[in-house]
Amino acid sequence: MGRIIPGTMDLAVEPALTTSSLGFTHRMVLPTTWNLVGGISRFLKNRNAVLSFQFQVLITQAKSLFS
C-alpha cells in the first residue's frame, strides 16, 4: 500500500474542496438570488398591472353609472 505523507493529502484535498464548494455556491446561491429578485419584481409588476386594470374597470363602471 502507498504510504500517505502528512501534509500532501491536505494540499491535494483542499483546492478540490474549495473550488467545488465555490462552484456549488455560485451555482446555487446566485441563480436563486436572481430568481428571487426577478420573481419579486415580476410579482410587483403583475400586482401593479392588476391594480391598474381593476381601477380602470371601476372607473368605467362609475362612468356608466353616472352617465
C-alpha positions in Angstrom: 0.0 0.0 0.0 1.1 3.5 -0.7 2.1 5.5 2.4 0.3 8.8 2.8 2.8 11.6 3.7 1.2 14.1 6.2 0.7 17.5 4.5 0.5 16.2 0.9 -3.0 14.9 1.4 -4.2 18.3 2.7 -2.7 20.1 -0.3 -4.4 17.7 -2.7 -7.8 17.8 -1.0 -8.1 21.5 0.0 -8.1 23.0 -3.5 -10.5 20.5 -4.8 -12.9 21.2 -1.9 -12.6 24.9 -2.1 -13.2 25.0 -5.9 -16.1 22.6 -5.7 -17.7 24.5 -2.8 -17.2 27.8 -4.7 -18.7 26.3 -7.8 -21.5 24.9 -5.7 -22.3 28.2 -4.1 -22.1 30.1 -7.4 -24.4 27.5 -9.0 -26.8 27.5 -6.1 -26.8 30.9 -4.4 -26.5 33.3 -7.4 -29.3 31.8 -9.5 -31.6 31.6 -6.5 -30.9 35.2 -5.6 -31.6 36.4 -9.2 -34.7 34.2 -9.3 -35.9 35.8 -6.1 -35.2 39.3 -7.3 -36.8 38.6 -10.6 -39.7 37.0 -9.0 -40.3 39.9 -6.6 -40.0 42.4 -9.4 -42.4 40.4 -11.7 -44.8 40.0 -8.8 -44.8 43.8 -8.2 -45.2 44.5 -11.9 -48.1 42.0 -12.1 -49.7 43.3 -9.0 -49.5 46.9 -10.3 -50.9 45.8 -13.6 -53.8 44.0 -11.9 -54.4 47.0 -9.6 -54.4 49.5 -12.5 -56.7 47.2 -14.5 -59.2 46.9 -11.6 -59.0 50.7 -11.2 -59.8 51.2 -14.9 -62.7 48.8 -14.6 -64.0 50.7 -11.6 -63.7 54.0 -13.4 -65.6 52.7 -16.5 -68.3 51.2 -14.2 -68.6 54.5 -12.4 -68.8 56.4 -15.7 -71.6 54.1 -16.9 -73.5 54.6 -13.6 -73.3 58.3 -13.7 -73.9 58.9 -17.4 
